[in-house]
Amino acid sequence: MKRLLALALALPLALALAQGCSSTPAASTKVCTAGNNVFCRCADRSEGTKLCNDQGTGYSTPCRLGENQPCPGGEVIPTEDGGLPPLEGIDTCPGSKISLGDGSKTFSGDTSTAKDDYKGDPGACGSGDGAPDDVYQITPTATGKLDIELTPDTGFDGMIYVREAPCGGDSKQLKCGNSAKEGVREVITNLGVVTGKQYYLFVDGAGGGAKGKYVLTFNLKPGPFCGDGVLADGEACDDGSPDANGDGCTSGCTSVDGNPEVANKCPGQPVNLWPGTLPKVSATGSTDPAKLTGATNNWENTGASCDVSASKLNVSEDHIYAVTPHGAGTVTVKVSNATFKAQIVVRTTCATSSSQLTGAAGCSNNTSTVPDSETVTFPVAKDKTYYVAVDGILGQKGDYNISFQLQ
């Protein structure tokens, strides 16, 4: 009897010990290599890392970008098949936030549960009316060219279009991708984006209620481009508007163009000349207030005979250029086919009449016929800005052709 009692008391203890021993391996199961940084994915799909602890059983830091920057939105955990769950809250503006840097990012989504809120501009992407759509707010962390690819599921006729801020149908559509075929990938290539500026991508169906699952791939290639608002080597100008002509800079940034309001006052319309790559820039212009908004008489201290005086000798409107040669030598400015009696004036300080260059280098008023042609050549230093005005004589104003050449 005593022996049976002893066995009965020993059995629970043995079971407890056995359970304690069996839990030890589970607590020490290694999930990573001790001391190593392990790849992880942030909620905005940025690629981050987290540090494996000294035992290799877990992580001593959360998912992060670099050493100190927290992971935007925290870490996103892959699904059982290794994929990433769809982003949340992307049905309406401002959409799901995405930060894009150098390289590629991939996202998955599904418009099946979304609503029909938006449609593209008339044309290829105008058929989005009637189909549900998702929205992504894109903020690049580098200036460059962005490629976007939409891969829809079989049977889903998807399309994509990008708008600038503000988000919604009233903003300017920048680019569209729509082949009007089910299950076919849609692409937008070489979309110029600027650091910190917000853009909005719409994943839509090509009409008829088209909807379904999709994969988005973004690839940002950093680097300067025409339209980023920053002057680069070989550009005559860059006004931040890559697709417009007539606003002061041509769409290719290789020539000045039109009559922007900056030309009606100092420092004037920018013109950049580059030895070897862009030594000559040609354009059309006007001093007529009907074409040059706000045109006025800025340079009023140069008379018809090119003399400079404290008195207001000139009463004509003028068009001002800020000319910067990126090489030393001489610059020749030619005005031709002027519909009025024209004059060219050159200064080293835009608002100071006494800075007008001396003699023929500072002023040209040689002909009296209309259409008028005038030429002035002056010495220049590298990267120094000179100010050139096309002016009128005795109140005259009108249109003209102009060229700037560095030699």
C-alpha positions in Angstrom: 0.0 0.0 0.0 2.8 2.4 0.9 4.6 1.5 -2.4 1.4 2.3 -4.4 1.1 5.6 -2.6 4.7 6.6 -3.4 4.2 5.8 -7.0 1.1 7.9 -7.1 2.9 10.8 -5.6 5.9 10.5 -7.9 3.9 10.4 -11.2 2.7 14.0 -11.2 6.2 15.2 -10.4 7.7 13.2 -13.3 5.1 14.6 -15.6 5.8 18.1 -14.5 9.6 17.6 -15.0 8.9 16.1 -18.4 6.8 19.1 -19.4 9.4 21.5 -18.2 12.1 19.8 -20.2 10.0 19.7 -23.4 9.4 23.5 -23.2 13.1 24.3 -23.2 13.7 23.6 -26.9 10.7 25.7 -27.9 12.0 28.7 -25.9 15.4 28.4 -27.5 14.2 27.9 -31.1 16.4 30.0 -33.4 14.7 32.2 -35.9 17.7 34.2 -37.1 21.5 34.4 -36.9 22.6 36.2 -33.7 23.9 39.7 -34.3 22.8 39.8 -37.9 20.6 42.4 -39.6 17.6 40.7 -41.2 15.5 42.0 -44.1 12.0 43.2 -43.3 9.3 45.2 -45.0 7.7 48.4 -43.8 3.9 49.1 -44.0 4.6 51.5 -47.0 6.6 48.6 -48.5 10.0 50.3 -47.9 12.8 47.8 -47.4 14.1 47.8 -43.9 16.2 45.7 -41.4 15.8 44.5 -37.9 18.6 43.2 -35.6 18.7 39.6 -34.4 19.2 39.3 -30.7 22.3 37.6 -29.1 20.4 34.3 -28.7 19.0 34.2 -32.2 15.5 33.6 -30.8 14.0 37.0 -31.8 14.8 40.6 -32.6 16.3 43.3 -30.4 15.1 46.2 -32.7 11.9 46.8 -34.7 11.9 47.0 -38.5 13.7 50.3 -39.3 15.3 52.3 -42.2 19.0 52.7 -41.5 20.1 52.7 -37.9 17.7 55.3 -36.4 14.9 56.0 -38.7 11.7 54.2 -37.7 9.8 52.1 -40.3 6.9 54.2 -41.7 3.7 52.6 -40.4 5.6 49.8 -38.7 6.4 46.4 -40.1 4.1 44.5 -42.5 4.1 40.7 -42.0 4.1 38.6 -45.2 1.2 36.2 -45.8 1.6 32.4 -45.5 2.4 32.2 -49.2 5.2 34.8 -48.8 3.3 37.6 -50.4 2.3 41.0 -48.9 -1.2 41.9 -47.8 -3.0 44.6 -49.7 -2.5 48.2 -48.5 -5.4 49.5 -46.5 -7.5 52.7 -47.0 -6.8 53.3 -50.7 -10.3 53.7 -52.0 -10.4 57.5 -51.9 -8.1 60.5 -51.9 -5.6 61.1 -50.5 -5.0 57.4 -50.9 -2.4 55.1 -49.4 0.9 56.8 -48.7 4.0 55.4 -50.5 7.5 56.8 -50.1 9.7 56.0 -53.1 13.5 56.1 -53.2 16.1 54.7 -55.6 15.2 51.3 -56.9 12.0 49.2 -57.2 9.0 48.5 -54.9 6.1 46.1 -55.4 2.6 46.3 -54.0 -0.5 44.2 -54.4 -4.1 45.3 -54.4 -7.7 44.6 -55.3 -10.3 47.0 -56.6 -13.2 44.5 -56.1 -14.3 46.1 -52.9 -13.6 49.7 -53.9 -16.1 52.3 -55.1 -16.2 54.2 -58.4 -14.9 57.6 -57.3 -12.7 58.9 -60.1 -12.0 58.7 -63.8 -9.1 59.8 -66.1 -9.1 62.7 -68.4 -11.0 62.4 -71.7 -9.1 60.1 -74.0 -7.4 56.7 -73.3 -8.1 57.0 -69.6 -11.5 58.6 -69.7 -13.2 55.3 -69.7 -12.7 54.8 -65.9 -16.1 56.2 -65.2 -18.2 53.3 -63.9 -15.4 51.2 -62.6 -14.0 51.0 -59.0 -10.6 52.5 -58.3 -7.8 52.6 -55.8 -5.6 55.6 -55.0 -1.9 55.9 -54.0 -0.2 59.0 -52.7 3.4 58.9 -53.9 6.1 61.0 -52.3 9.6 60.5 -53.9 12.6 60.9 -51.7 14.8 61.5 -54.8 14.3 63.6 -58.0 14.3 61.5 -61.1 12.3 59.4 -63.7 9.7 57.0 -62.4 8.4 53.9 -64.2 5.1 52.4 -63.0 3.8 49.0 -64.1 0.3 47.6 -63.4 -0.1 43.8 -63.8 -3.8 43.0 -63.6 -5.2 39.5 -63.0 -6.6 37.6 -66.0 -10.0 39.1 -66.9 -9.3 42.4 -65.3 -9.1 45.3 -67.8 -7.1 47.7 -65.7 -5.6 51.1 -66.3 -3.5 53.7 -64.4 -3.2 57.4 -64.5 -1.1 59.9 -62.5 -2.2 63.3 -61.3 -0.4 66.1 -59.6 -1.6 67.7 -56.3 -4.3 68.2 -55.2 -5.6 64.7 -55.3 -8.9 64.2 -57.3 -10.5 64.8 -60.6 -9.8 68.5 -60.7 -6.0 68.2 -60.8 -3.8 68.0 -63.9 -3.3 64.5 -65.3 0.3 63.9 -66.1 0.3 60.5 -67.8 -2.0 57.6 -68.6 -1.5 53.9 -69.3 -4.4 52.0 -70.9 -4.2 49.4 -73.7 -7.9 48.5 -73.4 -7.1 44.8 -73.1 -8.0 42.4 -70.2 -5.1 41.0 -68.2 -2.5 43.0 -70.1 0.1 45.0 -68.1 -0.2 48.8 -68.3 2.9 51.0 -68.0 3.8 54.7 -67.5 7.4 55.4 -68.2 9.8 58.3 -67.6 7.5 60.3 -65.4 9.6 63.1 -64.0 9.1 63.4 -60.2 10.7 65.9 -57.8 11.9 65.2 -54.2 9.2 65.8 -51.6 6.4 66.7 -54.2 3.3 64.6 -54.0 1.8 62.7 -56.9 -1.4 60.6 -57.0 -1.7 57.3 -58.9 -5.1 55.9 -59.7 -5.6 52.2 -60.4 -8.9 52.0 -62.3 -11.0 49.7 -64.5 -11.5 50.4 -68.2 -15.2 51.0 -67.9 -18.1 48.5 -67.6 -17.4 47.9 -63.9 -14.0 46.3 -64.6 -12.3 45.3 -61.3 -10.0 42.8 -59.8 -6.7 42.0 -58.2 -3.4 43.5 -59.4 0.3 44.0 -58.7 2.0 47.5 -58.9 5.7 47.9 -59.5 7.5 51.2 -59.1 11.0 51.9 -60.2 12.6 55.3 -59.6 15.9 56.2 -61.3 17.3 59.3 -59.6 18.9 62.1 -61.7 18.1 65.5 -63.1 15.6 66.0 -65.9 14.0 68.7 -67.9 11.1 70.0 -65.8 12.5 69.4 -62.3 12.9 73.1 -61.8 16.7 72.8 -61.3 19.0 74.0 -64.0 21.3 71.2 -65.3 24.2 71.2 -67.7 23.1 71.8 -71.2 19.7 73.3 -70.3 18.8 76.8 -71.6 16.2 77.0 -68.8 14.1 74.9 -66.5 10.9 76.3 -65.1 9.6 73.2 -63.6 7.0 72.7 -66.4 8.4 69.9 -68.7 5.5 69.6 -71.1 4.6 73.2 -71.8 5.7 75.6 -74.5 5.1 79.4 -74.5 5.7 79.7 -70.7 9.2 80.9 -70.9 11.0 77.6 -71.5 10.4 75.0 -74.2 9.3 71.5 -73.4 12.9 70.2 -74.0 14.6 72.9 -71.9 16.8 73.6 -74.9 15.4 77.1 -75.7 13.7 80.0 -74.0 10.2 80.6 -75.3 7.3 83.0 -75.2 6.6 85.9 -72.9 6.5 84.8 -69.2 5.7 87.4 -66.6 9.3 87.1 -65.2 10.4 89.0 -68.3 8.4 92.2 -67.4 10.8 93.1 -64.5 14.2 92.3 -63.0 15.9 89.9 -63.0 14.2 88.8 -66.2 13.7 85.7 -68.2 16.6 83.2 -67.7 18.8 82.2 -70.7 21.7 79.9 -70.2 24.5 79.3 -72.7 26.8 76.3 -72.6 30.1 76.0 -74.6 30.1 72.9 -76.8 26.6 71.6 -75.9 24.3 74.7 -76.2 26.2 77.8 -77.3 23.2 79.3 -79.1 19.6 79.8 -78.0 16.9 81.3 -80.2 13.5 82.5 -79.3 10.6 84.8 -80.1 9.4 87.6 -77.8 7.3 90.7 -77.4 7.3 94.0 -75.6 3.6 94.5 -76.2 1.5 94.3 -72.9 -1.1 92.4 -74.8 1.3 89.5 -75.1 3.8 90.1 -72.2 1.6 90.3 -69.2 2.5 93.3 -67.0 5.0 94.7 -69.5 6.1 98.1 -68.4 8.9 100.6 -68.8 11.6 99.3 -66.5 14.8 100.6 -68.2 13.9 104.2 -68.8 17.3 105.8 -68.4 18.7 104.9 -71.8 17.9 107.2 -74.7 17.4 106.6 -78.4 21.0 107.5 -79.0 22.1 104.9 -76.4 23.1 107.6 -73.9 22.6 106.9 -70.2 21.1 109.7 -68.1 19.5 110.2 -64.7 16.6 111.6 -66.6 13.9 109.3 -67.9 14.8 109.3 -71.6 12.9 106.1 -72.6 9.1 105.7 -72.5 8.8 102.2 -74.1 8.0 98.9 -72.6 10.9 96.4 -72.4 11.4 92.6 -72.3 14.3 91.6 -69.9 16.5 88.5 -70.2 19.0 87.3 -67.5 21.8 85.8 -69.7 24.3 83.5 -68.0 27.2 82.1 -70.1 28.8 79.0 -68.6 32.1 79.8 -70.3 34.2 82.9 -70.9 34.3 84.7 -74.3 31.8 86.9 -76.0 28.0 86.8 -76.4 26.3 88.1 -79.5 22.6 89.1 -79.2 20.7 89.5 -82.4 17.1 90.9 -82.8 15.5 90.5 -86.1 12.1 91.0 -87.8 11.0 93.4 -85.1 7.7 94.9 -85.9 8.8 98.2 -84.2 11.9 100.4 -83.9 13.9 98.3 -81.5 16.9 98.7 -79.2 19.1 96.3 -77.3 20.6 97.4 -73.9 23.1 95.4 -71.8 23.8 95.8 -68.1 25.7 94.0 -65.4 23.2 94.9 -62.7 19.6 94.6 -63.8 18.1 97.5 -61.9 21.1 99.9 -62.1 21.2 102.0 -65.3 24.9 103.1 -64.6 25.9 99.4 -65.0 25.2 99.6 -68.7 28.3 98.4 -70.6 30.1 101.2 -72.4 29.9 101.9 -76.1 28.6 99.5 -78.7 28.9 96.6 -76.2 26.2 98.1 -74.1 23.6 99.3 -76.6 22.5 98.9 -80.2 20.2 101.3 -82.1 21.7 101.3 -85.6 18.8 101.1 -88.0 15.6 103.1 -88.6 13.6 100.7 -90.8 10.8 98.4 -89.8 11.1 95.4 -89.6 14.1 96.3 -87.5 17.3 94.2 -86.9 19.8 95.0 -84.2 23.0 93.3 -83.0 25.2 93.8 -79.9 28.4 91.8 -78.9 29.9 92.0 -75.4 32.7 90.2 -73.5 31.6 87.8 -70.8 33.0 85.9 -67.8 32.1 82.3 -67.0 29.0 81.9 -64.9 28.4 85.6 -64.5 24.9 86.9 -65.3 24.3 89.8 -67.7 21.0 91.5 -68.2 19.8 92.2 -71.7 16.6 94.2 -72.5 14.8 94.5 -75.9 13.4 98.0 -75.7 11.5 100.3 -78.0 12.2 103.8 -79.3 9.9 106.7 -78.6 7.1 104.6 -77.1 7.2 101.9 -79.8 6.5 98.2 -79.0 5.9 94.9 -80.7 7.1 91.4 -81.5 10.6 90.2 -82.6 12.9 87.2 -83.0 16.0 87.0 -80.9 19.1 84.8 -80.6 21.9 84.6 -78.0 25.3 83.0 -79.0 28.4 82.3 -76.9 31.7 82.3 -78.7 
